[in-house]
């Protein structure tokens, strides 16, 4: 077995961390080392349907990597059972907690009363050890969603599962097969230890930091002076162009429907059949770039909402997002479903096949991409939306601290979508860096047609937000008020926040019941953040202020500004946060009060 050597001296067995054990899914959940057949015979039910459900939160030993660990599970399953509901039904779920600590379940993307939302401290007190909670609400939507714990790091240890809500009038797209494809990141380590490591060293799990070999390559391409200048620039700003993901395959094994790559989750199809794949990113900290080599995918829904069909080769699925695609696998052969992590440290994969036991070639991991000037400075470095991020030939010394405003007052380009055009150079309040915010973007970019770092110009047709158009009319037809929030952080100290204020020090955001609010998010960091508002839809706008796509989780790229409308039609206290679990716990969380 080949080992990878990490700068901190860790020996990383590549096959174990990238592929995991061949025994996966139900077999891994049951902790068995026997045959998959034996495991499946003993496994609890993988799917529950109807309107009344009994769920039990508990613990179970699992083994994905050769190390036996304890997972947090629902009804003895990891992932938790698929819950199949029908639009218009009133759903009752009795959830019992057998853990020795308080637990909870949040129904991600489901619009429901605040006391049914499942967030301890806001929605309710949580489900105490040995206690139970009765969730009851009417489902007025359809599509693909998921559920997970909102109690500390229980989501990371396995408490997550898929939801499919069948539309009242039947599916608008006919398919012969329908599969959920849930992507997760499993770790054998205690999440508290991972969090402590990140607090001590923000790049603790970064396996892709530039090396001497990278310097020599850059020196050949742009000269020794250019390569040195580039590195001096990043050092002055105390930033790292390889900082794509806080947690990597150093500790993660990536799962597809509870199977490590070697476990080969398989979805069967027949000749001439159309197959619907409901992708759910139920991970704690990972973005996945998804493709089926050689096979086109038609995107028909995003975050549970039907969109105008669009054909793509690949799409990026942010943490907590869902995406439904339809494929038509031709010929008597197998097809690989390949989901590599954004930092290219590992992947989840499975197979579409006409017969069980088949497997197609698994593509190699692509080289790790690096962040560029557009990811750091936004519109200041861009000629148009698709500008290349090559740093060669740029005057890095001149950019340096001034570009990032370390302690300086800035000018910002703010997107006044209600006026239908951009107002350049509008003055903003002093934007200073400090302990809570080590970076500020003076002129964020507002384009939606960028698929993101690592996907630009890769020769494939890659989905972007600009391609997604919700079929329904917007819920929020007007704007009564505007609210701007900046996504801020300090990577060295591992602090994350809105407006340089962590949740522990922040006042709630207050919305008046019935008003329509435009929320503008400006990402002042070099990380990509999936932002989730509970209880209400986020209706993303294009740069002209027009309705684009309805989402429950909005991904904001580095140095990007996005705007979306929120209809404050749900009374109560709601969570609003980055869905990267350790970012949320580190402070990128707010309470929203609708009254």
KEVEX-860963 format. One record per residue (C-alpha): residue number from 1; x, y, z. Coordinates in steps of 0.25 Angstrom, whole numbers, plus 2048, in hexadecimal, padded with zeros to 3 digits. Example, Ala and Ser with C-alpha at 12.3 -4.5 7.8 and 13.67 -1.06 7.14 Angstrom:
2
SITE num   u   v   w
SITE   1 831 7EE 81F
SITE   2 837 7FC 81D
//
This chain:
595
SITE num   u   v   w
SITE   1 800 800 800
SITE   2 806 80E 7FC
SITE   3 806 818 807
SITE   4 806 827 805
SITE   5 80F 830 80E
SITE   6 808 83C 814
SITE   7 811 848 818
SITE   8 80D 846 827
SITE   9 813 837 826
SITE  10 806 830 824
SITE  11 806 823 81C
SITE  12 7FA 823 813
SITE  13 7F6 816 80D
SITE  14 7F0 81B 800
SITE  15 7E8 80E 7FD
SITE  16 7E1 80F 80B
SITE  17 7DE 81E 80B
SITE  18 7DA 81F 7FC
SITE  19 7D3 812 7FA
SITE  20 7CF 80D 808
SITE  21 7CB 7FE 80A
SITE  22 7C4 7F6 7FF
SITE  23 7B9 7F3 80A
SITE  24 7B0 7FF 80B
SITE  25 7A2 804 80C
SITE  26 79A 7FB 815
SITE  27 7A5 7F1 817
SITE  28 7AE 7FD 81D
SITE  29 7A2 802 826
SITE  30 7A1 7F4 82C
SITE  31 7B0 7F3 82E
SITE  32 7B0 7E6 827
SITE  33 7BC 7E0 821
SITE  34 7B5 7D5 81A
SITE  35 7AD 7D5 80C
SITE  36 7A5 7E1 807
SITE  37 799 7D7 806
SITE  38 79A 7D4 815
SITE  39 79A 7E3 818
SITE  40 78E 7E6 80F
SITE  41 786 7DB 815
SITE  42 788 7E1 823
SITE  43 787 7EF 820
SITE  44 77B 7F8 824
SITE  45 772 7FE 81A
SITE  46 779 808 810
SITE  47 76C 80F 80C
SITE  48 760 813 814
SITE  49 753 819 80E
SITE  50 746 81E 812
SITE  51 742 829 81B
SITE  52 745 823 829
SITE  53 754 820 82D
SITE  54 75B 81B 839
SITE  55 76A 81F 839
SITE  56 774 81B 844
SITE  57 781 822 845
SITE  58 78C 819 84A
SITE  59 79A 814 849
SITE  60 7A0 809 841
SITE  61 7AE 804 83E
SITE  62 7B3 805 830
SITE  63 7BF 802 828
SITE  64 7C2 80A 81B
SITE  65 7D1 80A 81B
SITE  66 7D6 7FE 824
SITE  67 7D4 805 831
SITE  68 7C7 802 839
SITE  69 7C0 80F 83D
SITE  70 7B3 813 843
SITE  71 7A9 81B 83A
SITE  72 79D 823 83D
SITE  73 791 81C 836
SITE  74 782 81C 834
SITE  75 77B 80F 835
SITE  76 788 808 834
SITE  77 78C 80D 826
SITE  78 797 816 820
SITE  79 792 81E 819
SITE  80 785 81F 820
SITE  81 779 819 819
SITE  82 774 81F 80D
SITE  83 766 826 810
SITE  84 75C 827 805
SITE  85 751 831 807
SITE  86 746 836 7FE
SITE  87 743 845 7FB
SITE  88 737 84A 803
SITE  89 738 83F 80E
SITE  90 739 842 81C
SITE  91 745 83B 821
SITE  92 747 836 830
SITE  93 755 831 834
SITE  94 757 82C 843
SITE  95 766 82D 845
SITE  96 76C 826 851
SITE  97 77A 829 856
SITE  98 782 81D 85C
SITE  99 78F 825 85D
SITE 100 795 829 86A
SITE 101 795 838 865
SITE 102 78A 841 85F
SITE 103 787 83F 850
SITE 104 77F 845 845
SITE 105 77A 844 837
SITE 106 779 84F 82D
SITE 107 771 84D 820
SITE 108 77A 854 817
SITE 109 773 85D 80C
SITE 110 765 859 811
SITE 111 75C 865 814
SITE 112 755 863 821
SITE 113 751 86A 82E
SITE 114 75D 86F 837
SITE 115 75A 865 842
SITE 116 75C 859 838
SITE 117 769 85E 832
SITE 118 772 856 83C
SITE 119 77D 860 840
SITE 120 780 85F 84F
SITE 121 780 86D 856
SITE 122 777 873 84B
SITE 123 76C 86A 847
SITE 124 76B 861 853
SITE 125 774 85D 85F
SITE 126 779 850 858
SITE 127 775 842 85A
SITE 128 77B 83E 868
SITE 129 782 830 86A
SITE 130 777 826 86B
SITE 131 76D 830 867
SITE 132 764 832 85A
SITE 133 75F 83D 852
SITE 134 752 83D 849
SITE 135 754 844 83B
SITE 136 747 847 834
SITE 137 746 850 828
SITE 138 740 850 81A
SITE 139 749 84F 80E
SITE 140 745 859 803
SITE 141 751 857 7FA
SITE 142 757 84C 7F2
SITE 143 765 847 7EE
SITE 144 772 842 7F4
SITE 145 776 846 802
SITE 146 77D 841 80E
SITE 147 77D 840 81D
SITE 148 789 841 827
SITE 149 78C 844 836
SITE 150 78E 853 83A
SITE 151 795 84F 847
SITE 152 7A4 852 848
SITE 153 7AB 848 83F
SITE 154 7A1 83C 83E
SITE 155 79F 83F 82F
SITE 156 7AE 83C 82D
SITE 157 7AC 82F 834
SITE 158 7A1 829 82B
SITE 159 794 830 82F
SITE 160 78F 833 821
SITE 161 785 82D 817
SITE 162 77D 830 80A
SITE 163 76F 835 808
SITE 164 767 834 7FB
SITE 165 75A 83B 7FA
SITE 166 751 836 7EF
SITE 167 749 841 7E7
SITE 168 73A 841 7E9
SITE 169 738 840 7DA
SITE 170 744 836 7D7
SITE 171 752 839 7D2
SITE 172 752 842 7C6
SITE 173 75E 83A 7C0
SITE 174 75B 82B 7BD
SITE 175 766 822 7C1
SITE 176 767 813 7C3
SITE 177 771 813 7CE
SITE 178 772 81D 7DA
SITE 179 77E 81C 7E3
SITE 180 783 825 7EF
SITE 181 792 828 7EE
SITE 182 796 82D 7FC
SITE 183 7A5 832 7FD
SITE 184 7AB 833 80B
SITE 185 7B9 834 812
SITE 186 7BC 82A 81C
SITE 187 7C7 82B 826
SITE 188 7CD 821 830
SITE 189 7D2 82D 839
SITE 190 7CA 834 844
SITE 191 7C4 840 83E
SITE 192 7C7 848 84B
SITE 193 7D6 844 847
SITE 194 7D4 849 839
SITE 195 7CF 856 83E
SITE 196 7DA 858 848
SITE 197 7E4 855 83D
SITE 198 7DE 860 835
SITE 199 7DE 86A 840
SITE 200 7ED 868 842
SITE 201 7F0 867 833
SITE 202 7E6 86B 829
SITE 203 7ED 864 81E
SITE 204 7F0 857 826
SITE 205 7E9 84E 81C
SITE 206 7EE 855 80F
SITE 207 7F6 84B 807
SITE 208 7F8 853 7FB
SITE 209 800 85F 800
SITE 210 80A 864 7F6
SITE 211 817 85C 7F6
SITE 212 826 85E 7F0
SITE 213 821 856 7E4
SITE 214 816 860 7E2
SITE 215 820 86C 7E3
SITE 216 829 865 7D9
SITE 217 81E 863 7CF
SITE 218 819 872 7D1
SITE 219 827 877 7CF
SITE 220 828 870 7C2
SITE 221 81B 876 7BE
SITE 222 81C 884 7C3
SITE 223 82A 886 7C7
SITE 224 831 885 7D4
SITE 225 82D 894 7D7
SITE 226 81F 892 7D4
SITE 227 81E 885 7DC
SITE 228 824 88C 7E8
SITE 229 81C 898 7E7
SITE 230 80F 88F 7E7
SITE 231 813 888 7F4
SITE 232 817 895 7FB
SITE 233 809 89B 7F7
SITE 234 802 88F 7FE
SITE 235 80B 88F 80A
SITE 236 809 89E 80C
SITE 237 7FA 89C 80C
SITE 238 7FC 890 815
SITE 239 7F4 888 80B
SITE 240 7F5 87B 804
SITE 241 7F0 878 7F5
SITE 242 7EE 86A 7F8
SITE 243 7E4 86D 803
SITE 244 7D8 866 7FD
SITE 245 7D3 85D 808
SITE 246 7D5 85E 817
SITE 247 7D4 84F 818
SITE 248 7D9 845 80E
SITE 249 7DB 836 80B
SITE 250 7E6 836 816
SITE 251 7DB 833 81F
SITE 252 7CF 831 816
SITE 253 7CA 825 80E
SITE 254 7C0 82A 804
SITE 255 7B3 822 804
SITE 256 7A8 81F 7F9
SITE 257 79B 81A 800
SITE 258 7A3 815 80B
SITE 259 7AE 80E 803
SITE 260 7BC 811 802
SITE 261 7C1 811 7F3
SITE 262 7C6 803 7F4
SITE 263 7B8 7FF 7F9
SITE 264 7B3 803 7EB
SITE 265 7A4 807 7ED
SITE 266 79D 803 7E1
SITE 267 790 808 7DA
SITE 268 78A 7FE 7D0
SITE 269 783 802 7C3
SITE 270 77D 7FB 7B7
SITE 271 77F 7FE 7A8
SITE 272 779 80B 7A3
SITE 273 775 80F 7B1
SITE 274 776 81D 7B7
SITE 275 77C 81E 7C5
SITE 276 77A 82A 7CF
SITE 277 785 82C 7D8
SITE 278 782 834 7E5
SITE 279 790 83A 7E9
SITE 280 791 83F 7F8
SITE 281 79D 844 7FE
SITE 282 79B 840 80C
SITE 283 7AA 842 810
SITE 284 7AF 84B 81C
SITE 285 7BA 852 815
SITE 286 7BB 84E 806
SITE 287 7B8 853 7F8
SITE 288 7B7 848 7ED
SITE 289 7B9 84A 7DE
SITE 290 7B0 83F 7D8
SITE 291 7B0 839 7CA
SITE 292 7AD 82C 7C3
SITE 293 7B9 82B 7B9
SITE 294 7B3 829 7AB
SITE 295 7A5 82C 7AF
SITE 296 79D 839 7AE
SITE 297 794 83D 7BA
SITE 298 788 845 7B9
SITE 299 785 84D 7C6
SITE 300 776 84E 7C9
SITE 301 776 853 7D7
SITE 302 77F 85B 7E1
SITE 303 77D 85B 7F0
SITE 304 770 853 7ED
SITE 305 76A 85E 7E4
SITE 306 767 85B 7D5
SITE 307 770 862 7CC
SITE 308 771 864 7BD
SITE 309 778 857 7B8
SITE 310 787 85A 7B4
SITE 311 791 850 7AF
SITE 312 79E 84F 7B6
SITE 313 7AB 846 7B7
SITE 314 7AE 84A 7C5
SITE 315 7A8 852 7D1
SITE 316 7AE 857 7DF
SITE 317 7A5 853 7EA
SITE 318 7A7 85C 7F7
SITE 319 7A5 857 805
SITE 320 796 855 807
SITE 321 792 858 7F9
SITE 322 78A 84D 7F1
SITE 323 789 84C 7E2
SITE 324 780 842 7DA
SITE 325 785 83D 7CC
SITE 326 780 834 7C2
SITE 327 789 82B 7BA
SITE 328 787 821 7AE
SITE 329 792 817 7B0
SITE 330 794 810 7A2
SITE 331 79A 802 79F
SITE 332 79D 7F6 7A7
SITE 333 7A7 7FC 7AF
SITE 334 7AA 802 7BD
SITE 335 7AB 811 7C0
SITE 336 7B3 817 7CB
SITE 337 7AD 822 7D4
SITE 338 7B9 82A 7D8
SITE 339 7B8 835 7E3
SITE 340 7C6 83B 7E6
SITE 341 7C8 844 7F2
SITE 342 7CB 853 7EE
SITE 343 7D9 852 7F4
SITE 344 7DB 845 7EB
SITE 345 7E0 83E 7F8
SITE 346 7D6 832 7F6
SITE 347 7C9 82E 7F0
SITE 348 7BC 826 7F1
SITE 349 7B7 81D 7E6
SITE 350 7AD 813 7E2
SITE 351 7A8 80C 7D5
SITE 352 79C 80C 7CC
SITE 353 79B 7FE 7C6
SITE 354 792 7F5 7BE
SITE 355 796 7EA 7C8
SITE 356 79B 7E9 7D6
SITE 357 7AA 7E7 7D8
SITE 358 7AE 7EF 7CC
SITE 359 7B8 7FB 7CD
SITE 360 7BD 805 7C3
SITE 361 7CB 80C 7C4
SITE 362 7CC 816 7CF
SITE 363 7D3 823 7CA
SITE 364 7DF 828 7D1
SITE 365 7DE 834 7DB
SITE 366 7E1 841 7D3
SITE 367 7ED 84A 7D8
SITE 368 7EA 852 7E3
SITE 369 7E6 860 7DE
SITE 370 7EB 86D 7E5
SITE 371 7E3 87A 7E8
SITE 372 7E7 886 7DF
SITE 373 7E6 895 7DF
SITE 374 7D7 895 7DC
SITE 375 7D4 88C 7E8
SITE 376 7DC 896 7F0
SITE 377 7D8 8A4 7EA
SITE 378 7CB 8A1 7E3
SITE 379 7C8 8AB 7D8
SITE 380 7D5 8B3 7DA
SITE 381 7DC 8A8 7D2
SITE 382 7D2 8A4 7C8
SITE 383 7CF 8A9 7BA
SITE 384 7C3 8A0 7B9
SITE 385 7BC 895 7C0
SITE 386 7C5 88A 7BB
SITE 387 7D2 890 7BC
SITE 388 7DE 887 7BE
SITE 389 7E4 887 7CC
SITE 390 7F3 886 7C7
SITE 391 7FC 88F 7D0
SITE 392 808 88F 7C7
SITE 393 80C 89D 7C3
SITE 394 804 8A4 7CD
SITE 395 80A 8AE 7D7
SITE 396 808 8A7 7E4
SITE 397 810 8B0 7EC
SITE 398 807 8BC 7E8
SITE 399 7FB 8B4 7EB
SITE 400 7FF 8AF 7F9
SITE 401 7F8 8B4 805
SITE 402 7F2 8C0 7FE
SITE 403 7E9 8B7 7F6
SITE 404 7E4 8B0 802
SITE 405 7E3 8BC 80B
SITE 406 7EA 8B7 818
SITE 407 7E5 8C1 821
SITE 408 7E1 8CB 816
SITE 409 7D4 8D2 812
SITE 410 7CF 8CD 804
SITE 411 7C6 8D0 7F9
SITE 412 7BD 8C5 7F4
SITE 413 7B5 8C3 7E8
SITE 414 7A7 8C0 7ED
SITE 415 79D 8B9 7E4
SITE 416 790 8C1 7E5
SITE 417 787 8B7 7DE
SITE 418 77A 8BF 7E1
SITE 419 780 8CA 7D8
SITE 420 783 8C0 7CD
SITE 421 792 8C4 7CB
SITE 422 79F 8C4 7D3
SITE 423 7A4 8D0 7DA
SITE 424 7B3 8D0 7DA
SITE 425 7BB 8D7 7E6
SITE 426 7AF 8D9 7F0
SITE 427 7B6 8DC 7FD
SITE 428 7B3 8D2 808
SITE 429 7B6 8D3 817
SITE 430 7C4 8D0 81B
SITE 431 7C8 8C2 819
SITE 432 7D3 8BE 822
SITE 433 7DA 8B1 824
SITE 434 7DE 8AC 832
SITE 435 7DC 8A0 83B
SITE 436 7CE 89C 835
SITE 437 7D1 8A0 827
SITE 438 7DF 89E 820
SITE 439 7DA 8A1 812
SITE 440 7D1 8AB 80B
SITE 441 7CD 8AB 7FD
SITE 442 7CD 8BA 7F7
SITE 443 7C5 8B7 7EB
SITE 444 7BD 8A9 7EB
SITE 445 7B9 8A3 7DE
SITE 446 7AA 8A1 7DB
SITE 447 7AA 897 7D0
SITE 448 7A2 889 7D2
SITE 449 7A8 882 7C6
SITE 450 7B5 87E 7CC
SITE 451 7B5 86F 7D0
SITE 452 7C0 871 7DA
SITE 453 7CF 86E 7DC
SITE 454 7D4 861 7D6
SITE 455 7C8 861 7CC
SITE 456 7CB 86D 7C3
SITE 457 7CF 869 7B5
SITE 458 7D1 85A 7B8
SITE 459 7CB 857 7AA
SITE 460 7BE 852 7B0
SITE 461 7B0 858 7B0
SITE 462 7AF 85C 7BF
SITE 463 7A3 861 7C6
SITE 464 7A2 86F 7CC
SITE 465 797 877 7D3
SITE 466 795 87F 7C7
SITE 467 790 872 7C0
SITE 468 785 870 7CB
SITE 469 778 876 7C9
SITE 470 76C 872 7D2
SITE 471 75F 86F 7CA
SITE 472 756 875 7D4
SITE 473 754 884 7D6
SITE 474 75C 88B 7E2
SITE 475 755 88A 7F0
SITE 476 75B 898 7F2
SITE 477 756 8A1 7E7
SITE 478 75C 8AE 7ED
SITE 479 766 8B4 7F6
SITE 480 762 8BB 803
SITE 481 76F 8BC 80A
SITE 482 77E 8B9 807
SITE 483 788 8B2 810
SITE 484 797 8B0 80E
SITE 485 79F 8A6 815
SITE 486 7AE 8A3 813
SITE 487 7B4 895 815
SITE 488 7C0 896 81D
SITE 489 7CB 88E 824
SITE 490 7D9 88C 829
SITE 491 7DF 87F 823
SITE 492 7EB 880 82C
SITE 493 7E2 881 839
SITE 494 7D7 879 833
SITE 495 7CC 883 836
SITE 496 7C0 884 82D
SITE 497 7B5 88F 82D
SITE 498 7AB 898 826
SITE 499 7B0 8A6 826
SITE 500 7BC 8A3 82F
SITE 501 7B3 89F 83A
SITE 502 7B2 891 83F
SITE 503 7A4 88B 843
SITE 504 7A8 88C 852
SITE 505 7A9 89C 851
SITE 506 79E 89E 846
SITE 507 790 8A4 848
SITE 508 785 89D 840
SITE 509 782 8A1 832
SITE 510 773 8A6 833
SITE 511 769 8A5 827
SITE 512 75B 8AB 827
SITE 513 751 8A0 825
SITE 514 74C 8A1 816
SITE 515 757 8AA 811
SITE 516 760 8A7 805
SITE 517 76F 8A9 808
SITE 518 77A 8A9 7FE
SITE 519 786 8A2 805
SITE 520 794 8A5 7FF
SITE 521 7A0 89C 803
SITE 522 7AE 8A1 801
SITE 523 7B9 896 803
SITE 524 7C5 89D 809
SITE 525 7CC 88F 80A
SITE 526 7D3 886 800
SITE 527 7CA 87A 804
SITE 528 7BD 876 7FD
SITE 529 7B2 877 807
SITE 530 7A4 870 806
SITE 531 79A 879 80D
SITE 532 78D 873 812
SITE 533 781 87B 817
SITE 534 777 872 81F
SITE 535 768 873 81D
SITE 536 768 87C 811
SITE 537 76C 87B 802
SITE 538 778 883 7FD
SITE 539 775 888 7EF
SITE 540 782 88B 7E8
SITE 541 782 897 7DE
SITE 542 78B 899 7D2
SITE 543 794 8A6 7D2
SITE 544 788 8AE 7CC
SITE 545 77F 8AA 7D7
SITE 546 777 8A0 7D0
SITE 547 772 893 7D6
SITE 548 77B 888 7D3
SITE 549 779 87B 7DC
SITE 550 773 877 7E9
SITE 551 77C 871 7F3
SITE 552 77D 86D 801
SITE 553 78C 86D 801
SITE 554 794 878 7FA
SITE 555 7A3 876 7F6
SITE 556 7AB 883 7F7
SITE 557 7B9 881 7F0
SITE 558 7C5 889 7F5
SITE 559 7C5 898 7F2
SITE 560 7B7 897 7ED
SITE 561 7AA 89E 7F0
SITE 562 79C 898 7EE
SITE 563 78E 89D 7F1
SITE 564 781 896 7F4
SITE 565 773 89A 7F8
SITE 566 76D 894 805
SITE 567 75E 894 807
SITE 568 75D 895 817
SITE 569 750 88D 817
SITE 570 754 884 822
SITE 571 753 889 831
SITE 572 75D 884 83B
SITE 573 76C 883 83E
SITE 574 774 87D 833
SITE 575 782 879 831
SITE 576 78B 87F 826
SITE 577 799 87A 824
SITE 578 7A4 874 81B
SITE 579 7A2 866 819
SITE 580 7B0 862 81B
SITE 581 7AF 85C 828
SITE 582 7BB 861 82F
SITE 583 7B9 86F 829
SITE 584 7AB 86F 82F
SITE 585 7B1 86A 83D
SITE 586 7BC 875 83C
SITE 587 7B2 880 83B
SITE 588 7AD 882 82D
SITE 589 79E 881 832
SITE 590 793 88B 835
SITE 591 785 88A 83A
SITE 592 77A 890 831
SITE 593 76E 894 838
SITE 594 761 896 830
SITE 595 756 89E 838
//
